[in-house]
Structure formats: C-alpha cells, structure tokens
Amino acid sequence: MTKHELAERHPHPRMARERWIDLSGPWDFRHDDADEGLDAGWGAGEIAGTRPIVVPYPPESEASGIGDPGFHPVLWYRRDFVRPEMAPGERLVLRFGAVDHAARVWVNGTLVATHEGGHTPFEADVTAALVGAGPQTITVRAEDPPEENRIPRGKQDWQEEPHGIWYNRTSGIWQPVWATILPAVHMTDMHLVPSLARANLRCEIRLNRRPATALPVRVRISTDGRVLADTTVMVDEAEAEFDVAVPAFAHSTRRERMVWSPEHPRLLDAEVSAGDDRIETYVGFRTVGTEAGRFTLNERPTFLRMVLGQNYWPKSHLAASGEELRREVELIKALGFNGVRIHQKIEDPRFLYWCDRIGVMVWEEMPSAYVFSNSAVERLSREWTEAIRRDKGHPCIVAWVPFNESWGVSEISRRPDQAAYTRALYHLTKALDPSRPVISNDGWELTETDIVSIHDYAPRGAGLTARYGDAGALEDLLRGFGAPGRRLLLDEAAAGDRPVMLTEFGGLSFTPDAGDHWVGYATVPDEAAFEARLVEWFDAIAAMPLLQGYCYTQLTDTMQEVNGLLTEDREPKLPIAALRRILTAPAAAIPGEEVDLERRAALERTGRAG
C-alpha cells in the first residue's frame, strides 16, 4: 500500500500509521433510558437486549440501522475484536474520533478511558487490559443529555422535534473507531508549522511519556524524491519543539513552485520519526495573516470566496463516509469557492485531509453552548483546546472561530464577564497557534479580533451596496448597529488595519408551499429568479473594494433550512458551470484578479492552463 493509499483509507490521514485495526462497522447497541447499566455492571460487556448498530453513524440516523431521533440520554455499545500479534514491548492504543457527549470505555471489563466533549478525539493504551489470545471486548457508555444547553452542542436541537435553524441530534459514537500498534514510546501529537519569512518549519511533538534515555526525533522533507530538509534532534522530555531549516524556500522564485494554495495545493512529503515510531505524512508550506486591511495567503492579498458548510447528511446526520467527505470537498471546489466555513462543527479529519489535498481553505468554528455559566466556560474552553491540538497541522485551516453570533454569550454587549470570555478565548487560541488569524465572535458584537466578520442577510444587492459600497457608509455601520440590530464592534469603533468580510449572506430558497417546514431568508419563485438574485448579490460584492471576502449561506439544503446551492442529496439547483461563473467574478478588492482571469483564459486557449 502506498502512503497516499494509506492516507485515503485511514481515519486520521495526517497521522496515519500502517499497523492499524478498523473498529468501525457492526456493534451491539442499547438505549439505557433508566440509566441502569452502570449499577448492573454492563461495563463488563454483558448487556442484554442489544440490537445491531453500524458505527460510526449516530443512533438517531437511518444509516446506523437504529433511526430513533427521540430523547435517549444514555447509550451503550459493545463489540469484540481479535487481539493482534504484537512484539514484546509494543502497545495497543484504542482511539475514538468523537463520542457525543461524555464517554466511558472498558476493555474486557477494565475501565480504560473517560472523556467529556462530543466533538474531539480521545485515546487509551489498552495493552494491560488485554486478556489471552482470543476475542477482546470493548464496551462504551455514552451520555448525551439532549436538553442540556451548557454543553457545546452546535446546531443539534435541544427540543425533541427540530425547530428554527437547529437539526436532529448526533449522539454517541459519530466518528471512526480504530486501534494502532505502537512502540512503547510513541508520538501522540505531531505538527509541522511553516514560516515562509524564515524559510523553515516548526516541528511540535508530544510523546506518550518521557523517554528513559534521549530519543532521536527525525524530520525529513522531500518533493518528487528530492530531499529539501533532513534534521535529527535528541529529545529527553515528553514534549519538544524545534525548527527545521528548508533552504529551498529562501529563494523566492523557487518557493513559488512549492507553496500551498487553493489554485495549486502542493503538499510536500514529510517523514517524522521518534525512535521506532514513524509517520509518513505531508506538509503544506504556506503562511496566512492579515495586513493593511487585507487577508494574506503566502504574503499576497487574497479574496476569500467561502461557503457555509453545515456538513449534515439526511441519512447519517453529522457523520459521513470517507467517500461522502471527499465528494463534499470536490463539490465546494467545483462550484468555484476557495474556502469553506464549517459551521458549528469540528469536522472529521478525513474532510480536512481532502481540503489539504484538493485545495480548499477552512475556517474552523467551535460548536456553541447556549447558556453562559462556569461549567459552560470550562467545557467549551477545554474542547476548543483539544480541537486546535488535533487540527493545527492542516494547511487548509486558515482561521479559528471560537464563537458565532454571540451564541452562549447573548449579553456580551452589557456583561463584562461575557466579553472577557470571548477575549480570553481569542488570546488562548493565539497562544496555542499564533500562525493563523482568530475571529472572536463571528457575525457581530466582535471583541478583540483579527478579521471584522459581519453577517448580513440583505434580500437585495442594493442593500449590501448601501452598507458596504463606500468608506463613509462602512465607517458609520461599524460605529453603530448591523443589520440584525446588534452592535458590530465592542472593543473598537473602526476596522483599522483589519480586513472586513461578509461572512454570512444570501440564504436564498425557493418560495415554500403551504404547510412546508421552512426556515430561511429571501425567497424566489423559480430557477430563473434564483439565478438572477445570485448574480445581483455576487456582482454587488465583487464591485466593493472594501470587502475582502464573503461566505455564502449555504452549500446544501439541511432539513428545514432549504437555502442551499445544492439539495440535501447534493444535486445543484443550477448548472455547476453557471454557479461557478456567478461566484467567481473578479473582486475589486484585489485588482490583480482581473489580470489573472485574462491570463488563465489565454492559457486555456493554448491548452496550457495552470
């Protein structure tokens, strides 16, 4: 199996190892509405009255084989697996991609892991719990209180029937489960963070424990078989950071052919080893930031054309197969977007892998809690830290978004503690990853932030032009209240050197019929009017030199929110070529885009597009 084939099949492509066991598929399952399982000793693996479920699909979904969307706070899972052959000293590490919301895990009746947080992974060394050479039993208890709004839940509804803009829940195991055979000392985290300005990358690793003696850690970077860097350091602690010089990137002309961008998503081969533990991975050499009112990619102003991704599937809810995740990225790219804002969801690493490989920029956003309290602050901060820890090595991620539209901090403009919370998460994020912009509270009531990101569902293009079309109108808007009647900026009265973007707009749907369960914004009667309205909006935005990007609501219809460019079955509402033409009009904010458009057209005529 080649390294690319391994990455495409592995549940965590950026951290893929060859010796892994897929534990998704059929499990035994039972609801525990009376919460009797703990006292009854179900953790030992003896659970009566189970039925089959397909993991990692949530039991609320049709794809799981259960299809029960009602309130069931406690869930139990069980399956057997064959003990793999392991050399003396090797360890078996069990990993869950995500279990919503709290999980306890037993192997052969021994408690091996507990975790709280429904959107982030956890793992456990289960070697000591293995018994004999025969079948081994994994038991999982998941608890997801459906009406609790002090936990990060995103767009999962707290009412039994979906209402407003919220959807059916995704409880229990909803991302892959697997086990990996690893040496006694191995990497739990590995990130390669590039710097074009310094022509190097920062290697950050964590080990499962402190090595007894200094361990050689080697980083080897290559492209097309040509070695660009090969550095070894000795590590005698459980965590290490060091720089790897990549001299080829000091030459500005040569590096242009090797940097990552949506137009050219070049990934360099990377091999990282710590003692006997070896990962064949990749790195996208790129930098992102803000400067002089612009968003920059690889030190050049770049206009963001994003779409809002709910990433929800009608038969499997927030969970998806590897093929579905890849297809979602391919559709985003085919439509002409260069980015996606994943809304209220920490997406599966396989989706991020395809964004890395196909070339789609990502804004990663934390799912919200809806009540402000000490426990909500603790939970969200911890889970957000875990999300950054998992994902900071992906070149596709270009911004972090800890809050959306003041969800969970609804009194932020009047309560200093809530404002302090968003500032604290901004600074925590910058401490964990200073290499990317952070948006404190996407939409309105922004405290400290790197991008002024505004939500505005104006039904016509003229409304957008009136508010964002000239400097005076935009200054007045930022000093006061946005379209939803919320103050836009809480810490400063002007954008200053920060880029301004329209990060939610549109939401166009066809006019609903009587009795339809519909939630949305603007409506039109037919396809011709649909196309005309899109042209009106996108032409207006393209003509505005003050806007540095947009995010259109939304990619797909999702339950009662039928305002996608695609249906829930991923069928386009207009021909993809027509949508692409509308979405990619050259932006006045980036004068070079017109030149690039002409150049690409000329190259296409010669058959040498690139």
N, C-alpha and C positions, 0 to 999 in steps of 0.2 A: 504494500500500500504506500503510495507517495504521500509526502507531507500535506499536499493540497487535498488529497482524498481523505486523509485522516482528519484534517480541519473541518471539511464539509460534513463529516459524519459525527464528529464529537460534540457533546452538549456544551462545551466551553472551548470553542476553536482556538482562541488566543493562548490558552494554557493546555493544549492537548498533549497527552502522553499516549504512547502506543498500547500500554498494558492496562486497559480499562474494560469494565463489565457494564453493559447496558442493563439497568434495572427498571426501566420503564416497561409498559405493557400490562399484562393481566395481573391484578392484585385481588385479594379478598377485601370486602368493604362492608362497613355497617355504620348507620347513624346511631348515635347514643343520646337520644333526646332526654333520657332520665339521668344522664351523667353517672352511670353505674359502673363503667368499665374499670376505672382505677381501683375502686374498692373490691371489685370482682376479680382483679388480677389479670385483666386482659393483656397487660404488657408482657406476660409470659408467652403470648402467642396463641392461647386457646380462646377463640372468640366464636361463640355460637351465633347462628342466624345470619351469616355473611352472604353476600352476593358478589358477583364479579364486577370489577370496575377497570377501565382502561386508564392507566396513569400515563401522562400527567394531566389528563383532562378533568376539570372540576366536576363534582357530582351534580351540580346544577345544570350541566350541559348535556346535550344529546350525545356528543361524541364519547362521553365517559361510559355510556351504557346505563347510567342511572337516570339522568334527566329529571331531577326533582329540584326546582328552584325555590322551594319553601324554606322556612326558618329551621335550620338544624345546626345548633351551635357546636356540637361535638361530633367528630368523625373519627373512625378507626380504620386502619389499613393493615394488611398483613400479606407477606409473600415469603416464599423460600427461594434460596439461591444456592448454587453449588460452590463450595469452598474452592477457590483457585489454587493452583500449585504456586508455592512461594518459596524462595530460597531462605535459609536461616537469616534472621535479622530484618527481613523485609516486612513492610506494614501494609495492611489493607485499610484504605481510607474511604469512608462512605460519604457521599455528598448529595445534598438536595439543592436544586436550583432555586426553588421558592416553595414555601408552605404557608398558606394564609390561614390564621394569623400567628398562632403560637403552636409549637410542636414539641412533643417528647418522642424520643426514638429508643427502642430497645432492640438488641440483637441477642437472640437466644435467652430472652428474659432479663438480660442485663441492661440497665439504663445507660446509654452511651452518649446521648446528646439532648439538650433542651435549647430552644431558640424562640425568641419573640421578634416578630417583624415579618409581614407577609409578602415582601417584595424582594428580599435579599437572600443570598445563599448561606448555608452553613454546612460544616463537615465534622466528622468524628473518626478518629483512629479506632477501629473496632477489632483490631487483631486479638486483644486479650479476651474478647467476648466470644471468639470462635470456639466451637466445640467439635472435636473429632474431625473426620474426613468427609462426613456425609452432608446432607442438606442443612443449611443455616437459615434461621428465621428472623426476618425483620418485621417489627411491629411499630406502627406510628399512631399516635393520638394527636389530632389537630383540633384546635379550638378557635373558632372564628365567630365571636359574638355579633350577630347581624345588626343589632340596633345600637351598638356602641360607637359613638362618634368621636371618642378621644383616641382612637387608633387611626393611623394613616390608612385610608380606605379608597382614596381616589374617587372614581366615578361608580363604585359599587354601592347600590342603593341600600339604605337603612330601613326602607319600607318594604313590605313583602312583595308588592307589585311595583315595577319600575315607574317612577314619576319624574316629571321635569326633564332634566338632562342627565339623569342617573339611570344605570343599567342593572341587569341581573348580576348577582354576586358571583365571585370566583373564589370558592372556599377550598381549604385543604391543599393537597399537592397539585400544583399547576405548572411547574417547570420540571425538566427531566431529573431523574434519579440515576446515579451511577456510582461505581466503586473503582478505585485505582490502586494498583500495586506499586508501592513506592519504597525507596530505600529508607533506612532508619532515620536519616536526616534528609529532609527534602524541603523544597520551596512551597510555601502556602500562598505567596503573593509575588508577582514579578511585573514590573512596569518599566518601559523604556520611553523616556520623555525627551523629545528632541529640542535642540536650540539651533536655529539657522545662524543667528548672530555669532555664536561661539563655535559653530561647526562641531558640535558634539551632542551626545545624548546622555541623559542622567539615568543610570540603572538603579532601580529601587527594588530590593528584595526583602522578603521575610522568610525565615526558616521556621519549621515546626518546633524547634528547640535549639538551644545554644549547643554548638558542636563541642565535643570533648577536646578536640585539637583543631587548630586553624584549618579551614576548609577552602580549597581553591574554587573560586567563582569565575567562570569564563564567559565572556560575551563576544560573539563572532558575528559580524555584519557583512553580508555579501549581496551582490546583484548579478544575475546571469553568470554565476560561477566565479565572479571577480570579487576577491576579498577587499572590503573597504576598511575594516577595523577588526582587530583581534586582541582583546585585553583580558588579562587574568589578574585578579587580586586575591589576597588571602583574607578570609573572614573568620573571626573568632567569636562573634556575637550572633544573636538570633535575628538581627535586623541590620541592614547595611545599605548605604547609598554611595555611589561613586560615578565619576564621569568617564565616558568613553569618547576619545577624540575620533572624529571621522573627517580626515583632512580633505577628502574629495569635496566636501560641502563648503570649504573655504573659497573655492573657485566659483564665482557667481554664475558664470556661463555653464559650467559643467553641472552645477547643482540643479539648474532649471530642468534638466532632463531626468532628475531623480526625485524631485519633491512630489508629495501627495496633494492632489486637488480633485474636486469633482470631475473636472474635464479630463484629468489624467491621474487616476487613482493608483499611483505606483506604490507598491509595497516592497520593501527590501526584506530579504531573508535574514532571519536572526536565529542564532542558536545560543541558548543560555543554559549553562550547566552549573550546578553546585554539588561538588563531589560526584557521586554516582547518579544524581538526579539530573535529567536532561530534558529540555523543552525545545522543540523546533517550532518557532513562531515567526512573527513578522513585525516590522515597524514601518509606519508611515511618517516620513520625515516632512513635517510641516509645522508652522507656527501660526497661532491665531492671536488677535488682540484688537484693541481699538486705538485710534489715533486721529486727532484733528477732525472729530465728528464722523469718522468712517470706521466701518468694520474691516479689519485687515486679515487676509489669508496669505501666508508666505510673504508678509511685509508689503502687500499690494492691496489697495482698496477693492472690496468685493461686495457685490449686491446680493443679499440673501433672498432667494426665492423658495420659501418654505411652504409646506402644507401641514395642517394639523392632523396628526395620526392618532385616532383613538385605539387603533390596533386591537380591535374586537371582532371576533368571528361569530356568526349566528349559531353555529353548531358546537363551538368549543369555548366561547366567551374570550377571556384574556389569553388563554392557552392556544398554541398553534403548532403545527408540524414544521419540521425544518423546511420542507418544500413550500409551505404557505408563507413562512417568514421570508424566504428568498424571493418569492413572487411579489410580495408586498414592496420590497425594495426595488425590484425591477420595474414595477408599475410607477412608483414615485419618479424614478429616473426617466422612464419613457414619456411621462407627461411633461417633462421639461423642468421640474423642480430640481434645485441643487441641494435642498435640505428638507428635514422633517422635524417638527417639534412633537415628540412623543408626549401625549397629553395624559397626565395623572397616572403614569405607569412607569415602572422600571422594567425596561424591555429585556427579553431573553437575549443572552449573549450571542446566540446564533444570528439574530437580526442585526446586531451591531457588527458582527463579522461581515455580513453581506454589505452593509453600508461602507465598511472599510474597503472591501474588495471592489464594489461596483462604483463607489464614489458618491455618497450622499452624506452631507453634513447633518449632525444631530444636535438638537437642544434636548438635554436630559432633564426631566422635571420630576420632582418628588410628589408622589400621591399625597393628597391633603388629609388631615384630620379636620373636623368641623366644629370642634369646641376647643377653646383656649383654657388650658389647665396645666398644672405642674406635670401630670402624667403624660399629657399630650406633647408637651415640650420635650420631655425625656425620651419618649418613644420616637418621635419624628427625628430628633437630632441624632439619635443612635442609628436609626435605619438609614438616614441620609448619609452618615459617615460610612456605613457599610456599602452603600451603592457606589460612592466615589471610590472606595477601596477596590471594589470589583472592576470598575469600568475606566479608570483614568488612563489605562494603556491603549485605549482605542483612538486612532487618529480621527475617526469620523466625528467624535464628540467635540464640539467647538464652543459650547456654553453650558453652564449649570443653572438650573432654575429651582430653587428650594420652595418658592411659594407662587401660587397662582390666584389672582383676583381677590386677595385678602381672605381666602378660604381658611378658616381656623384662626384668623386674626381680624375678625369683622369690625372691631372697634379701633383699628390701628391708628386712625387719624385723631382719636380722642384719648387713647390709653397709652401712656409712655411705655408700659411693660410690653405691650404687643409690638410697638415699633422697635423696642430694644431687641426683641426676639428675632425679627427679620434682619436687623443689622448684625446680630450675633451670628446668625446662620450665614449671612454674606461673608463675614470675616472667617468663620470656621471653614467655609468652602475654600476661600483664598489661602488659608493656612495649609489645607490638605492638598490643594492643587493651584499654585499661583500661575499656571501656564495658560489658563482659559478665563474669558470673561464670565462674570456672575451677574444674574438678574435677580434682584432681591425679591420682587413681588410682581410677577408678570401681569400687565394689564393696566393697573392704576395704583395709586397710593404707594408709589415707589419710595423706599428709603434709600440708603446708600446702594448704588447700582452702577454697573459698567455700561449698560445699554438702557436707553429710555424706551421701553417697550409698551405700546399702547394698544388697547382693544377698542375697536370702533365698528359697529355693525350698521353704518350708514347705508340706507337702502339704495341710494343712487350715487354715482360717481361725483356729481356736483357737490354733494355733502362732504366728501373726502377732500375735494379740491378746495372748498371754502375753509376748511380747518388746517390743511397741511400744505396748501399750494404756495404760500408765500411766508417769508420770515416773520412778518408782523403778526399774522394770524396764528402761526405756530407758537410764538412767544406768549401771546395772550392766552392761548389754550393751556400751555404748561404752567402759567401762573395761576390758573383757576381750576375749573372743573372739566373733566372729559365728558364724552357723550353719555355715559351711564350715570352722570350726576355725582361722580366721585372725583376728589382731587387727584391730580396725576402725580405730582411730586410733593413729597412731605419734607425732605431734607434741604432741597434747594429749589429755587424758583425758575431755573433755566437749565437747558440741556448742557450748556457749556461745551466742552470738547467731546461729549459723549454722543454716539450715533443715536438717531431717532428711528424707530421702526414701528410699523403697523403689524403687530404680532397676533392679532385676530381680526378678521373682517370677512365679509361675504355671508356664508351660511345660507346660500341660495337653495331653494327647493321648489318643486312643482306645487301648484295650488292644491291643498288637500281637499278630499271629498268629505261630505257629511259623514260623521261617525269615525273618521280616521283618528288614530292616536298619533298626533303630530305635535312636535315641538320644533320651533325654528325661528327664522328671521324673515328676510324678504322671500316672496314667492312670485312665480311666473306661471303662465298657463301652458306653455308648450316648449319644445326644443328650440325653436327659432328665438323666442323671447329669452330662453336660458342663455343661448349663445350671445345675444345682443347685450344682456346685462353683464355677462362676464367681460365682454370687450369694453364696455363702458367703465367698469371698475379698474381693470388692469391697464387700460390706456391712461386713465387718470393717474394711477400710481406711477406708471413709467415716466410720466411727464413731470413728476415732482422732484426737483433736485435736492430737497431737504430730507427725503425719506431714503434710508439706506437698506431697506429690506422689508419684506412682508411675510406673513403666514396666513394662508387662506384656510378658512373653515368650510369643509374639511375633506379629507381624502375619500372616505366611504360613508355611505348611509350606515347608521348604527342604531338599531332598534327604532325608537320613535323620532330620533334625530335624522331625518331623511334629507340632509343637506349636503351629501357628498357629491364629488365629481364622478364617483363610481357608485354603483349599487352595493348592497351588502354582500352580494355574490361576486363583486369585483368586476362588474361589467360597466364600461364607460357610458355616460349619458350623452356624450357627443363623441364623434370620432377622435381617437387619441391624437392624430395629426392636427386636427382643428384646435383641440385644447392646448397642445404644445405651442402652436403658433400664437395663441392668445396670451399664454403665460410667460412667454419669453421675449416680449417686446423690449428693445434696448432701454436701459434705465438712464434717465437724465442725470442721476446722481453719479454715474460712472461714465464719463464721456468716452472712454476707451471701448465701451461695449459696442458702439456703432461701428468702430473700426474693426473689431473682432468679428462682428457679424458679416461685414463685407468680405473680410479675409476668408472666413470659413466658407462662404458661398462660392468664392473663387476657387478655393481648393477642392470643393465638392465637384465643380465643373471639370477639374483636371483629373479627378479620381484619386487625389492625394490628400483627402481631408484628414486633419489631425492637428 
